Amino acid sequence: MEFAHLTVLSLFCLAFVGITATSSGEDYWQSIWPNTPLPKTFSDLLIPSGKTNSLPIKSEELKQYSTLFFEHDLHPGKNVILGNTNSVGSIIRPFTKSRQGVTDSIWLANKEKQSLEDFCYSPTAIAEHKHCVSSLKSMIDQVISHFGSTKIKAISSNFAPYQDQYVVEDVKKVGDNAVMCHRLNFEKVVFNCHQVRDTTAYVVSLVASDGTKTKALTVCHHDTRGMNPELLYEALEVTPGTVPVCHFIGNKAAAWVPNHTADNLCVM
């Protein structure tokens, strides 16, 4: 089931009207999923309407978002260095030119130059459905409408701060064609919820060089026709539409997938 069509006016309301009270979003969450903690990933959506905070993605966190690699690199023992990457031999390593987070720039070549309004109203990429939301209730309504059920769960990363070097310990597939909701890198609290067909989400267990363990939400795109060709070639020396490409998702995002088991709603 695809997202229901929204008029321009309704999309504007979803994107730029905040929740009226901090507790309303939490109450709505509990009314649907009783006794289930709200993921930390979505806590920004509880900031009272009219208030802003600093940019959500700090410079040291951008490396979590801008790590591109091939799906065949997802195996135990693989060495990972966070950042814009080249996959060479046994190591996923940084490449030369610095860029902002890859979460949107893989789809839009000039993401850095866009305003919030430009991004939310811009055309979608090939096989993509997106909606900007600024309240927890709007996000919940969107994902339930998309899946046609409340039997869904949110999965997110829990990268440790200031850790760049990891070894892959385990890889677990969690679902196909997930709906991704991630905080946009603007002062206003707005999440981009989008679904791109032909994707697979994984939770990758990582061990840092100091022994710290973390879990990284990872999305692999099997249809890369809509990706930024310059970035793909620079990172992996491939062109759009040729091979599956994967990237980590940082702590300010979550993947919504069907919950077919007795697992907890939120996997952090």
Secondary structure, DSSP 8 states (H G I E B T S, - for coil): -------HHHHHHHHH---SSHHHHHHHHHHHSTT----GGGGGGGS-TT---S-SS-GGGHHHH--EEEGGG-STT-EEE-SSEEEETTEEEE-SS--S-HHHHTT-TTGGG--HHHHHHS---TTEEEEEE-SHHHHHHHHHHHHTSS-EEEE-----TT--EEEEEEEEEEEES-EEEEE-SSSS--EEEEEESSEEEEEEEEEETTS-EEEEEEEEES--TTS-HHHHHHHHS--TTSS-EEEEE-TTEEEEEE--SS--SEE-
